């Protein structure tokens, strides 16, 4: 194989890695009660993955690096029904 073909093959392989990594999504939001007050420390889990997050003091959370598709979200907090 010529050096040109090897270089071209390596180039194609290198540019394919970033495009694959961009096919991940994130879920973010804010957890509040019925009075629209934040629920700090609420736990958010994606049942189809092993990923989760904890809400900050303002109720905001973010879960990154998940695949596109349908996921079941489970939210729990002390004093609230899951």
C-alpha positions as CSV (number, residue, x, y, z in Angstrom):
1,X,0.0,0.0,0.0
2,X,1.3,3.4,-0.9
3,X,2.1,6.0,1.8
4,X,-0.6,8.2,0.4
5,X,-3.3,5.6,0.9
6,X,-2.0,5.0,4.5
7,X,-2.1,8.7,5.3
8,X,-5.6,9.0,3.8
9,X,-6.9,6.0,5.8
10,X,-5.5,7.5,9.0
11,X,-7.0,10.8,8.2
12,X,-10.5,9.2,7.7
13,X,-10.2,7.3,10.9
14,X,-9.2,10.4,12.9
15,X,-12.1,12.5,11.7
16,X,-14.6,9.7,12.4
17,X,-13.9,9.7,16.2
18,X,-15.2,13.2,16.9
19,X,-18.4,12.6,14.9
20,X,-19.1,9.5,16.9
21,X,-18.6,11.3,20.2
22,X,-21.1,14.0,19.2
23,X,-23.9,11.4,19.1
24,X,-24.5,11.7,22.9
25,X,-27.2,13.7,24.5
26,X,-27.8,15.2,27.9
27,X,-30.9,15.6,30.1
28,X,-31.1,18.7,32.2
29,X,-33.9,20.4,34.1
30,X,-35.1,21.7,37.4
31,X,-37.0,19.7,40.1
32,X,-39.7,21.7,41.9
33,X,-42.7,20.9,44.1
34,X,-46.3,21.9,43.4
35,X,-45.6,25.4,44.8
36,X,-42.7,25.8,42.2
37,X,-40.1,25.8,45.0
38,X,-36.8,23.9,44.2
39,X,-36.2,20.5,45.8
40,X,-32.5,20.6,46.6
41,X,-30.8,17.2,46.9
42,X,-33.4,15.3,44.8
43,X,-32.0,12.2,43.1
44,X,-32.6,11.8,39.3
45,X,-31.8,8.4,37.8
46,X,-32.1,7.1,34.2
47,X,-33.5,3.6,34.6
48,X,-32.1,2.3,31.3
49,X,-28.6,3.4,32.2
50,X,-26.4,3.6,35.3
51,X,-26.3,7.4,35.1
52,X,-27.9,9.8,37.5
53,X,-27.5,13.2,39.2
54,X,-28.4,15.1,42.3
55,X,-30.2,18.4,42.2
56,X,-28.3,21.4,43.4
57,X,-29.6,23.9,46.0
58,X,-31.8,25.6,43.3
59,X,-33.2,22.2,42.0
60,X,-31.2,22.2,38.8
61,X,-29.5,19.0,37.5
62,X,-27.7,17.7,34.4
63,X,-26.9,14.2,33.2
64,X,-24.5,14.1,30.2
65,X,-23.1,11.4,27.9
66,X,-26.3,9.4,27.4
67,X,-27.4,7.8,24.1
68,X,-30.4,9.3,22.2
69,X,-33.6,7.4,22.7
70,X,-36.3,6.9,25.2
71,X,-35.3,6.7,28.8
72,X,-37.4,6.3,32.0
73,X,-36.5,9.0,34.5
74,X,-37.0,8.3,38.2
75,X,-36.9,11.2,40.7
76,X,-36.8,10.8,44.4
77,X,-36.4,13.0,47.4
78,X,-36.9,12.7,51.2
79,X,-40.4,13.7,52.1
80,X,-41.8,13.3,48.5
81,X,-43.3,10.3,46.7
82,X,-41.0,8.8,44.0
